[in-house]
Amino acid sequence: MEREQTGGTRPAVRVLDLFSGAGGLSEGLRTSSHTADFTTIRAVESDPAAAATYSANHGAGSVFTGPIEKWLTSEEVPEADVVIGGPPCQGFSALGKQDVNDKRNSLWWQYAETVQRAAPKYFVLENVPQFLSSQQRVEFARQCESGGLLEDYAFQAKVLNSANFGAAQIRKRVIVIGHHRDLEFPGFPAPTHSEPQWVTVRQVIGRLRAPTHVIDLPDRWTKHEGRMHPGRFRSTELHVTRHYEDTSLRRFAHIPAGGNRFDIPDQLLAPCWRKHQSGAGDVMGRLRWDRPSVTIRTEFFKPEKGRYLHPSEHRAITHREAARIQGFPDDYRWVGSKVQIARQIGNAVPIALGAAIGRLLTDALRA
């Protein structure tokens, strides 16, 4: 799984990537088309390690490292053909208590302001399904009405499952596709896969050798905008495991293929698990070889956080395996600590979904 080479004389599509993270959506667009060259003219990312990862893969100097509100006041927003991005969703994610006053929920306004100033033909916004019923969506729609900040634009939103587009992962996210009112709505990507032909865990990680029992990344450092960070590491260098206590290993040994914490004998259960004998069936669960993965989140390296045990080995999946499930190529370069890189992997848009969106936009731009 090496990176596909692009280039040549294809027409350039200028892309502005907001809240870019490690660059999953940009990478998906980059690999999507043989008839158009999606070129990021500027990315914006507030997390320094994620910004350094983006820069390592999409060009030095391509990313503004800092809050988007600072970028909007310190640089001229360039004109773009497409604006993409996913404002942080934790403020109204089902994983936490909903807080309508969460500052992260207001970042949609900076996204909207960027669209207004960049004047793209299309924009794409990715978020959790709860966005559909949020006040932020209502306000975003209001800004697309007459007199609003985005009155020249219209949009539609739909929940898409990445597994239906070739990702080895059940990951449902809202995709918002907006268009200038002078252009037709391009629709949504057409699914390319369906159950039982979904891509499976076995297909993407089944041939990888067991990781060496090294718990640390190589001692390597890189500078990004004056700060030193661990890295750069290729995806292949992230195939390292954790140190597990004997109790954890004994628990893992009792969990069969497709099993979970309910297969662990009572004497090995944590006290909090003994009190809760129902629900949370994915906790300490094994991924299934012949199914797509569950959603890869930011703490996939912790079996107690979900169904993240390897299908047959007594350990959680490695960072390399999680990156493969997300669709990142083996030569993708990562910057940061193991925890920082895990956050980048878990927050990324799966490459296959980004590629499907890229193909849709390519067709729309050629029309």
Secondary structure, 3 states (H helix, E strand, C coil): CCCCCCCCCCCEEEEEEECCCCCHHHHHHHCCCCCCEEEEEEEEECCHHHHHHHHHHHCCCCEEECCHHHHHHHCCCCCCCEEEECCCCHHHCCCCCCCCCCHHHHHHHHHHHHHHHHCCCEEEEEECHHHHHCHHHHHHHHHCCCCCCCCCEEEEEEEEEHHHHCCCECCEEEEEEEEECCCCCCCCCCCCCCCCCCCCHHHHHCCCCCCECCCCCCCCEEEECCEEEEEEEEHHHHCECCCCCHHHHHHHHCCCCCCCHHHCCHHHCCHHHHHCCCCCCCCCCECCCCCCECCCCCCCCCHHHCCCECCCCCCECCHHHHHHHHCCCCCCEEECCHHHHHHHHHHCCCHHHHHHHHHHHHHHHHC
